[in-house]
Amino acid sequence: MKLLRYGPKGQEKPGLLDAQGKIRDLSKVVADIGGDVLTDAGLAKLRALDPASLPVVEGNPRIGPCVANIGKFVCIGLNYADHAAESNLPVPAEPVVFNKWTSAIVGPNDDVEIPRNSKKCDWEVELGVVIGKPAKYIDEANALDYVAGYCVINDVSEREWQIERTGTWDKGKGFDTFGPIGPWLVTRDEVANPQALDLWLEVDGHRYQNGNTKTMVFTVAKLVSYLSQCMSLQPGDVISTGTPPGVGMGVKPDPVFLKPGQTMRLGIQGLGEQSQKTYAAE
């Protein structure tokens, strides 16, 4: 299934994308896409529905973040060896863990704000993993059983705040609008192998990132298991699993960073595409 949320910001309704690409309204079946809806039982209930029995959503509504009320937005850094190399950093021996604040979350096609005085705003296409049941101290062999599904994430980053201002990466990662998620959550039964997905990103039509999740340093299963050793994971938590090479700060000889008025397009095989326009913070 492809689950989504549509409508104005703060008023999103739950939906399902049918085989013909039409949005079907789920608001009389579930309150939203998150929490208990993402458990095995919750997804089984939705899977039993006949999409043709659900109302068609007319027009082209705004698409919101595909998960509601995200409790934790956990991110992994330097999880592609070639991205670590372009960042002039060693491949990590253990996952590099940081957070995005939930106030950064926006829809997949919402505008992205360039922060005040920012000169080093960057892009990162990433595979998102949505947790489907409580996970604590789980084995890697069973870790994918705890995944509800997958989505596209743009881990927008302000490199000066992330790297040059000392301390943790978090403050360069969590500005408002720095977490576009969606367009839909694709349930795990439709993703045969999360380690075999092409992902890409363009800015103003120029392709900067081309990668495949097969080159991750730590697999999705490893990451879910690892994180469950140091925190409990709950349904609706989101993990952003790292980016392949091609980020702006890695462009040689001179890095390239985002400016107001540009358009980012990005996507992952089978998971859909995003498009964001950038604008300057007031």
C-alpha positions as CSV (number, residue, x, y, z in Angstrom):
1,M,0.0,0.0,0.0
2,K,0.9,3.6,-0.5
3,L,-0.4,5.7,2.4
4,L,-0.5,9.5,2.5
5,R,-1.9,12.6,4.1
6,Y,-3.5,15.4,2.1
7,G,-4.9,18.8,2.7
8,P,-3.9,22.2,4.2
9,K,-1.1,22.3,6.7
10,G,-2.4,21.2,10.1
11,Q,-5.6,19.9,8.6
12,E,-4.3,16.9,6.7
13,K,-6.6,13.9,6.1
14,P,-5.5,10.2,5.7
15,G,-5.5,8.8,2.3
16,L,-4.5,5.8,0.1
17,L,-3.0,5.9,-3.4
18,D,-4.8,3.3,-5.5
19,A,-3.4,1.3,-8.4
20,Q,-4.5,4.0,-10.9
21,G,-2.7,6.8,-9.0
22,K,-5.9,8.2,-7.5
23,I,-6.1,9.4,-3.9
24,R,-8.7,7.6,-1.9
25,D,-10.1,9.2,1.3
26,L,-9.5,7.1,4.5
27,S,-10.9,9.6,6.9
28,K,-14.0,7.5,7.7
29,V,-11.8,4.5,8.4
30,V,-8.9,5.9,10.4
31,A,-8.2,9.3,12.1
32,D,-4.8,9.7,10.6
33,I,-1.7,7.9,9.3
34,G,0.5,7.3,12.4
35,G,0.7,5.4,15.7
36,D,-1.6,2.4,15.9
37,V,-2.5,2.6,12.2
38,L,1.1,1.7,11.4
39,T,1.2,-1.5,13.5
40,D,0.9,-4.9,11.7
41,A,-2.8,-5.0,12.9
42,G,-3.5,-1.5,11.8
43,L,-2.0,-2.0,8.3
44,A,-3.8,-5.4,8.0
45,K,-7.1,-3.5,8.5
46,L,-6.3,-1.1,5.7
47,R,-5.1,-3.9,3.5
48,A,-8.4,-5.6,3.8
49,L,-10.2,-2.6,2.3
50,D,-11.3,-2.5,-1.4
51,P,-9.8,0.8,-2.6
52,A,-12.7,1.2,-5.0
53,S,-15.1,1.4,-2.1
54,L,-13.3,4.5,-0.8
55,P,-14.2,8.1,-2.0
56,V,-12.0,9.5,-4.7
57,V,-10.2,12.8,-3.7
58,E,-10.8,15.2,-6.6
59,G,-8.3,17.7,-7.9
60,N,-4.7,18.1,-6.8
61,P,-4.6,18.7,-3.1
62,R,-1.4,19.5,-1.2
63,I,0.3,16.4,0.0
64,G,1.4,16.6,3.6
65,P,4.1,14.6,5.5
66,C,3.2,10.9,5.1
67,V,3.3,10.2,8.8
68,A,1.4,12.1,11.5
69,N,2.5,13.0,15.0
70,I,6.1,11.7,14.6
71,G,7.6,11.1,18.0
72,K,11.2,10.8,17.0
73,F,13.0,11.9,13.8
74,V,16.3,10.1,14.1
75,C,19.0,10.6,11.4
76,I,22.2,8.7,10.4
77,G,25.3,10.5,9.1
78,L,28.0,9.4,6.8
79,N,26.2,6.2,6.0
80,Y,27.6,5.9,2.4
81,A,31.4,5.5,2.2
82,D,31.7,7.7,-0.9
83,H,29.7,10.5,0.9
84,A,32.1,10.2,3.8
85,A,35.0,10.6,1.4
86,E,33.6,13.7,-0.2
87,S,33.1,15.1,3.3
88,N,36.8,14.4,4.1
89,L,35.7,12.2,7.0
90,P,36.5,8.6,7.8
91,V,33.9,5.9,7.3
92,P,32.4,5.5,10.8
93,A,32.9,2.3,12.8
94,E,29.4,2.7,14.3
95,P,26.4,4.7,13.1
96,V,26.6,8.4,13.5
97,V,23.3,9.4,15.1
98,F,21.7,12.8,15.3
99,N,18.2,14.3,15.3
100,K,16.0,16.6,13.4
101,W,13.5,18.5,15.5
102,T,9.9,17.6,14.6
103,S,9.2,21.2,13.9
104,A,11.4,20.8,10.8
105,I,8.8,18.4,9.2
106,V,6.9,19.5,6.1
107,G,5.2,18.0,3.2
108,P,7.2,16.6,0.2
109,N,6.4,19.6,-2.1
110,D,6.3,22.4,0.5
111,D,8.7,25.3,0.2
112,V,12.1,25.1,2.0
113,E,13.2,28.2,4.0
114,I,16.8,29.4,3.7
115,P,17.6,30.6,7.2
116,R,18.6,34.2,7.9
117,N,22.2,34.9,7.0
118,S,22.7,31.3,5.7
119,K,25.3,30.8,3.0
120,K,25.8,27.1,3.2
121,C,22.3,25.4,2.9
122,D,22.6,22.0,1.4
123,W,20.5,19.0,0.2
124,E,20.5,15.3,1.0
125,V,18.2,12.7,-0.6
126,E,17.7,9.9,1.9
127,L,15.7,6.7,2.4
128,G,13.2,7.1,5.3
129,V,12.3,4.2,7.5
130,V,9.0,4.3,9.4
131,I,8.7,2.1,12.6
132,G,5.6,0.0,12.9
133,K,5.8,-1.6,16.3
134,P,7.6,-1.0,19.6
135,A,11.3,-2.0,19.3
136,K,13.7,-2.4,22.1
137,Y,16.9,-4.5,22.2
138,I,15.9,-6.3,18.9
139,D,18.2,-8.5,16.8
140,E,19.3,-7.4,13.4
141,A,17.9,-10.7,11.9
142,N,14.4,-9.6,13.0
143,A,14.7,-5.9,12.6
144,L,12.8,-5.4,9.4
145,D,9.7,-7.0,11.0
146,Y,9.5,-3.8,13.1
147,V,9.3,-1.6,9.9
148,A,5.9,-0.3,8.8
149,G,7.3,1.1,5.5
150,Y,9.6,3.4,3.6
151,C,9.5,7.0,2.2
152,V,11.6,9.7,0.6
153,I,13.3,12.3,2.9
154,N,15.3,15.4,2.0
155,D,17.7,15.9,4.9
156,V,18.2,19.7,4.2
157,S,21.3,20.9,6.1
158,E,22.9,24.2,7.0
159,R,26.6,23.3,6.9
160,E,27.9,26.3,8.9
161,W,25.6,25.6,11.8
162,Q,26.2,21.8,11.4
163,I,30.0,21.8,11.2
164,E,31.6,25.2,11.9
165,R,29.8,26.3,15.0
166,T,31.1,23.4,17.1
167,G,28.9,21.1,19.2
168,T,26.4,18.6,17.8
169,W,25.2,18.4,14.2
170,D,21.6,18.7,15.3
171,K,21.4,22.5,15.2
172,G,22.4,22.6,11.5
173,K,19.8,19.9,10.7
174,G,16.7,21.1,12.4
175,F,15.7,24.5,11.0
176,D,12.1,24.9,10.1
177,T,11.2,23.2,6.8
178,F,14.4,21.1,6.8
179,G,12.5,17.8,6.9
180,P,10.3,17.2,3.8
181,I,8.8,13.7,4.2
182,G,6.8,11.7,1.6
183,P,4.9,11.8,-0.8
184,W,3.7,8.5,0.6
185,L,4.6,5.8,3.0
186,V,5.1,2.6,1.0
187,T,4.5,-0.4,3.2
188,R,7.3,-2.9,3.6
189,D,5.6,-5.7,1.7
190,E,6.0,-3.6,-1.4
191,V,9.7,-3.1,-1.0
192,A,11.3,-6.4,-1.6
193,N,14.8,-5.2,-0.7
194,P,15.5,-1.8,0.9
195,Q,19.2,-2.3,0.1
196,A,18.5,-2.2,-3.7
197,L,16.9,1.2,-4.3
198,D,18.1,3.9,-6.7
199,L,17.9,7.4,-5.3
200,W,18.6,10.8,-6.9
201,L,18.4,14.6,-6.5
202,E,18.5,17.5,-8.9
203,V,18.7,21.3,-8.3
204,D,17.3,23.5,-11.1
205,G,17.4,20.5,-13.4
206,H,21.1,19.6,-12.7
207,R,21.5,16.1,-11.4
208,Y,23.8,16.2,-8.3
209,Q,23.1,12.9,-6.6
210,N,22.8,9.4,-8.1
211,G,23.1,6.5,-5.7
212,N,21.8,3.2,-4.6
213,T,21.0,2.0,-1.1
214,K,23.2,-1.1,-1.7
215,T,26.3,1.1,-0.9
216,M,25.1,1.9,2.7
217,V,27.7,1.3,5.3
218,F,25.0,0.1,7.8
219,T,21.9,-1.5,6.4
220,V,18.4,-0.6,7.4
221,A,18.2,-3.8,9.5
222,K,21.5,-2.9,11.2
223,L,20.3,0.6,11.9
224,V,16.9,-0.4,13.4
225,S,18.6,-3.0,15.6
226,Y,21.4,-0.6,16.6
227,L,19.1,2.3,17.5
228,S,16.9,-0.1,19.6
229,Q,19.9,-0.8,21.8
230,C,20.1,2.9,22.9
231,M,16.5,4.0,22.7
232,S,13.0,2.5,22.4
233,L,11.4,3.0,19.1
234,Q,7.6,3.4,18.7
235,P,5.2,3.2,15.8
236,G,5.4,6.3,13.7
237,D,9.1,7.1,14.6
238,V,11.1,7.9,11.5
239,I,14.7,7.1,10.7
240,S,16.5,8.9,7.9
241,T,19.3,6.6,6.8
242,G,22.0,8.8,5.2
243,T,22.7,10.2,1.8
244,P,24.8,9.1,-1.2
245,P,27.5,11.4,-2.6
246,G,26.7,14.5,-4.6
247,V,25.9,17.0,-1.8
248,G,26.6,20.6,-2.4
249,M,29.5,20.9,0.0
250,G,31.3,18.1,-1.8
251,V,31.3,19.7,-5.2
252,K,34.9,20.3,-6.5
253,P,36.7,22.6,-6.8
254,D,34.1,25.0,-5.3
255,P,31.1,23.9,-3.1
256,V,27.6,24.7,-4.3
257,F,24.9,25.8,-1.9
258,L,21.2,26.6,-2.2
259,K,19.9,30.1,-2.8
260,P,16.4,31.4,-2.6
261,G,14.4,30.8,-5.8
262,Q,15.8,27.4,-6.7
263,T,13.9,24.1,-7.1
264,M,15.0,20.8,-5.7
265,R,13.6,17.5,-7.2
266,L,14.4,14.2,-5.7
267,G,13.1,10.6,-5.6
268,I,13.7,7.0,-4.7
269,Q,12.8,4.0,-6.8
270,G,9.3,2.9,-6.1
271,L,8.8,5.5,-3.3
272,G,7.8,8.6,-5.3
273,E,9.3,12.0,-5.8
274,Q,9.5,15.4,-4.0
275,S,9.9,18.9,-5.3
276,Q,10.6,22.0,-3.2
277,K,11.2,25.6,-4.0
278,T,13.6,27.6,-1.7
279,Y,12.8,31.0,-0.3
280,A,14.6,33.4,2.1
281,A,13.6,33.6,5.7
282,E,12.2,37.0,6.6
